[in-house]
Amino acid sequence: MTTISTGNNFLTLINIFKVEPANQQRLIELLTLATSESVRRVPGFVSASLHRGLDGTKVTMYAQWRSMEDYQNMRANPTASPYLEQALEIAVFEPGMYEVVERFMPAG
């Protein structure tokens, strides 16, 4: 389950993929396969959520890992590579690594 907290010390990845609208659904399918078939099975995986840009030009993956080491172990795992390679043929990848520094809830 996705947990957004300043105290959990998870590595947060917010990865943006820019894509032609005609390829957006295919990109979503490839990222879904990579995550469901491989990535989520790697030790240290906490959660991921996939977001479709309403204008058709972006897909964003929000993922959490227990540590940088766990994330790097996943990157070294060749099982997800074929899906990710296909994804990079149709999309431009803008990765980002973050830590939660603040969280806001509704007032009242």
C-alpha positions as CSV (number, residue, x, y, z in Angstrom):
1,M,0.0,0.0,0.0
2,T,1.2,3.5,-0.8
3,T,2.3,5.3,2.3
4,I,3.3,8.9,2.1
5,S,4.9,9.9,5.3
6,T,7.9,12.0,6.3
7,G,9.0,9.3,8.8
8,N,9.2,6.1,6.7
9,N,12.5,6.9,4.9
10,F,11.3,5.1,1.7
11,L,12.9,6.0,-1.6
12,T,10.2,7.5,-3.8
13,L,10.4,7.5,-7.5
14,I,8.3,9.7,-9.7
15,N,9.0,8.7,-13.2
16,I,7.5,10.6,-16.1
17,F,7.2,9.1,-19.5
18,K,6.4,11.4,-22.5
19,V,4.6,9.6,-25.2
20,E,2.6,10.3,-28.4
21,P,-1.1,10.0,-27.6
22,A,-1.4,7.0,-30.0
23,N,1.1,5.1,-27.9
24,Q,-0.1,6.0,-24.4
25,Q,-2.2,2.8,-23.9
26,R,0.6,0.6,-25.1
27,L,3.0,2.2,-22.8
28,I,0.6,1.7,-19.9
29,E,0.3,-2.0,-20.8
30,L,4.1,-2.4,-20.9
31,L,4.7,-0.7,-17.6
32,T,1.8,-2.7,-16.1
33,L,3.4,-6.0,-17.3
34,A,6.9,-5.0,-16.1
35,T,5.5,-4.1,-12.6
36,S,3.1,-7.0,-12.2
37,E,5.3,-9.7,-13.6
38,S,8.6,-8.7,-12.2
39,V,9.1,-5.4,-10.3
40,R,6.6,-6.1,-7.5
41,R,8.3,-9.4,-6.7
42,V,11.7,-7.9,-5.9
43,P,12.5,-7.7,-2.2
44,G,12.2,-4.1,-1.0
45,F,9.3,-3.1,-3.3
46,V,6.7,-1.2,-1.3
47,S,4.2,0.0,-3.8
48,A,3.6,1.6,-7.2
49,S,0.8,3.5,-8.9
50,L,0.5,4.3,-12.6
51,H,-1.1,7.5,-13.8
52,R,-2.4,8.3,-17.2
53,G,-2.1,12.0,-18.4
54,L,-5.4,13.3,-19.4
55,D,-4.0,14.9,-22.6
56,G,-2.6,11.6,-23.7
57,T,1.1,12.7,-23.8
58,K,2.3,11.5,-20.4
59,V,2.3,8.5,-18.2
60,T,3.7,8.8,-14.6
61,M,4.7,6.0,-12.3
62,Y,4.9,6.7,-8.6
63,A,6.9,4.0,-6.8
64,Q,8.3,3.4,-3.4
65,W,11.2,1.2,-2.3
66,R,12.5,0.5,1.2
67,S,16.0,1.6,0.1
68,M,18.2,2.7,-2.8
69,E,19.9,-0.7,-2.6
70,D,16.6,-2.5,-3.1
71,Y,15.8,-0.3,-6.0
72,Q,19.2,-0.9,-7.6
73,N,18.8,-4.7,-7.1
74,M,15.5,-4.4,-9.1
75,R,17.3,-2.5,-11.9
76,A,19.8,-5.3,-12.1
77,N,17.1,-7.9,-12.5
78,P,16.8,-8.7,-16.2
79,T,13.1,-10.0,-16.0
80,A,11.6,-6.5,-16.4
81,S,14.1,-5.4,-19.0
82,P,12.2,-6.5,-22.2
83,Y,9.1,-4.6,-21.2
84,L,11.1,-1.5,-20.2
85,E,13.1,-1.6,-23.4
86,Q,9.9,-1.7,-25.5
87,A,8.6,1.2,-23.4
88,L,11.7,3.3,-24.1
89,E,11.1,2.7,-27.9
90,I,7.9,4.7,-27.7
91,A,8.5,7.1,-24.8
92,V,11.0,9.5,-23.4
93,F,11.8,8.7,-19.8
94,E,12.3,11.4,-17.2
95,P,13.2,9.6,-13.9
96,G,13.2,11.3,-10.5
97,M,14.2,10.1,-7.0
98,Y,12.7,11.9,-4.0
99,E,12.1,11.8,-0.3
100,V,9.0,13.0,1.4
101,V,9.7,16.3,3.3
102,E,6.2,17.4,4.1
103,R,2.6,16.1,3.9
104,F,-0.6,18.1,4.0
105,M,-4.1,17.0,4.9
106,P,-7.5,18.8,4.7
107,A,-8.0,21.4,7.3
108,G,-10.6,20.8,10.0
